[in-house]
Amino acid sequence: MSNDLFKNAIALTGGISTGKSTVCNLFKLHGFLTIDADVIAHRLLDENSNKIAAMFGEQYVENGKVLRKELGKIIFSNEENKLKLEALLHPLIKEQIIKESKIFEEQNKPYFVDIPLFFEKMHYPISKSLVIYTPKDIQIQRLMKRDNISKDEAKVKISNQMDIEEKRKLADMVIDNSQNLKHLQAEVERIIGEII
């Protein structure tokens, strides 16, 4: 794969509930283009709902749409199911990201590719990375609130990913999202200053 492909790309990553979507929206407000792997994944899930039903059972699909919360229960708690789903989705997600990236590269300016598992899966030759960082205790609190789940459930979900402290060490740039929105906006502006 030629490096021209992601020449201007910055991989945006972090952990569950560290604020990736919020940061992406702030970048968009500043006029930056972003590619969101999760949005692509959700669309691809529905496009492949018949395959999901065949792999995991009809009860995970309703009216051609995958019941993501229900499917999540058997994905997060079972490594084999997780790998089966990834084998189906990851190549398709990558194909779509490459397609969108080709269009963005024509503008020859920095853009963000939001890939939650960028460090875990390392399938993308993107040389710059930005981690949205939140200390684990705050991450757990936010996830409990967001998904309305117990502390133990939140810990299980978070443990499916590389530890956020590890990601922080691997990153070229870090946005600290441990405070309020005003602080986060300042962090985003600081990063924009660094990349322009």
Salt bridges, closest charged atoms under 4 A:
ASP46 OD2 - LYS65 NZ 3.77
GLU47 OE2 - ARG43 NE 3.59
GLU70 OE2 - LYS73 NZ 3.15
GLU79 OE1 - LYS82 NZ 3.87
GLU86 OE1 - LYS121 NZ 2.98
GLU120 OE2 - LYS167 NZ 3.06
ASP147 OD1 - ARG146 NE 2.87
ASP147 OD2 - LYS157 NZ 2.81
ASP163 OD2 - LYS136 NZ 2.87
GLU165 OE1 - ARG168 NH1 3.93
GLU166 OE2 - LYS169 NZ 3.43
GLU187 OE1 - ARG190 NH2 3.04
GLU189 OE2 - HIS30 NE2 3.84
GLU194 OE2 - ARG190 NH1 3.04
